[in-house]
Amino acid sequence: MTAAHTYLGIAIVAEVVATSALKASEGFTRPMPSLITAVGYALAFYCLSHTLKSIPTGVAYALWSGVGIVLISAVGWLWLGQRLDAPALLGLGLIIAGVVVINVFSKSITH
């Protein structure tokens, strides 16, 4: 795993934490969730900027957003009581398949 992959992983996790806290911030009216949201997004973009030093922008963004979508959907399902029906699960499966294809077959990423 390269430094770019580490930065990308941190960016993804920070974005998921920030998005999770965003709902709890209630329109930035609650201080602690609002702070977690702001710091999480700042850290996510900082780490994403370092990722872009060696992974092409389109590929990095596809991985960041794809994995982020799947993880935030899992957070919503597990902790926020949101339901995922069959079409949602199918769509998430396709996103996961896309991330796997990019990671396994793309020559744009250095492993």
PyMOL commands that set and color helices and strands:
alter all, ss='L'
color gray80, all
select helices_A, chain A and resi 3-24+31-51+57-79+86-105
alter helices_A, ss='H'
color red, helices_A
deselect
rebuild
show_as cartoon
